[in-house]
Amino acid sequence: MKKIMPGCSLLYRLLFIPFTIVLTFASCKDHVETRSYYIKKAVYMNSSALREMEVASVEPVSLSVAGKIYVYDNYLLINEPGNGVHVVDNSNPSSPRFISFIRIPGNVDMAVNNNILYADSYIDLLVFDISNPLKIHLIKRLEDVFPNLYIDKVKQVFVSYKDTLITEVISESSGVGMLQQGAFFSSDASASKAYGQSYGQGGSTARFTLMNGHLYTVNNQELRLFNVDSAAEPRFVNNIRLGWGIETIFPYENKLFIGSTTGMHIYDASNPSAPSHLSTYRHFTSCDPVVVSGKYAFVTLRSGNFCQQGVNRLDVLDIENLYKPVLVRSYPMQNPHGLGISGSTLYLSEGDGGLKAFNISDVLKINERQLQHIRSLRAIDVIPAEKSLIVTGPDGIYQFGYSATGRLQQLSLIAGKQINN
């Protein structure tokens, strides 16, 4: 459900490998031609070498590219795709302050449970103690828990691209065309008091989430879950095949709502170690985060580089019967991305079209009850946090003061070169 941008391949987990094909056709005349061009060549590294890369908490560094965001207590965690996590003191949303940076090679997603940070590092899950944000330290590494990232049997992992100069000599004397193949990767808060744990809050584009003493993660094809009853000692439990195109996960009242390019899957996680499939709502091939409030699920569908066949709309589903979700109403949108709900207000990111707020007390009249449309920013995802509404976009991370009326007032901007989703 996200645009594929330069540097975003890690977000899609590199689960399929199409090839760029260049065809050169020749005539029957004797002719020799030399041609040079650059291709993006994949760079691989053995898993053992990856684990020798530095993982450490260091002094704060400037934000270059922002990825996923996560709210925990008075802190805002900002992923820098492939590099690690910025830790920001957000006790005053009008003046956020960077306090440290956690170097985590290959990091894309994260979640926090009782001052324990879970973060992916390519094929591994890393566990950090963040109780003292000035002295964060690694306490555990679970190896090979994300094996879908392996490229071949010798356990090599894709780590980046490099520009590679290709020079080829083309002879046309044979009168046949020559085929050149260059490898090109298309990469693809709540509290849980019953479990004595305290969780943070991610956005609607999250691939990591916590519920009922378990960490749930999704990749492009499956749900992988970990028991985190003992926060510092997560244990891998199981993986569940979901089908192709899985993109986001949202927890709500012992249920998991999983967004994909073709629909929304609903799983019952009352037995947290063994979620069971309840239903799937199908739609056109399109990108679609999902959030839930009461008996309704709100799904955004959009077109984009990865979802060329998609449409641009907001779907409202009645999920009172979880076995048979029913489409209540569709509303046309510009290019909707992430969304979030606070009370009776829905905040919706419209990409280059800005940020919108709607009163959703009557789901049949959402189009008549737009509260605000901020066009001066580009919005990708939104988290209605306790102290502020946090919005990510290509210009950085915005924070707004908000109230029951849904009206927004900008408090701060953490500038960044680009937001990847």
Order of alpha helices (4+ residues) and beta strands (2+ residues): beta-beta-alpha-beta-beta-beta-beta-beta-beta-beta-beta-beta-beta-beta-beta-beta-beta-beta-beta-beta-beta-beta-beta-beta-beta-beta-beta-beta-beta-beta-beta-beta-beta-beta-beta-beta-beta-beta-beta
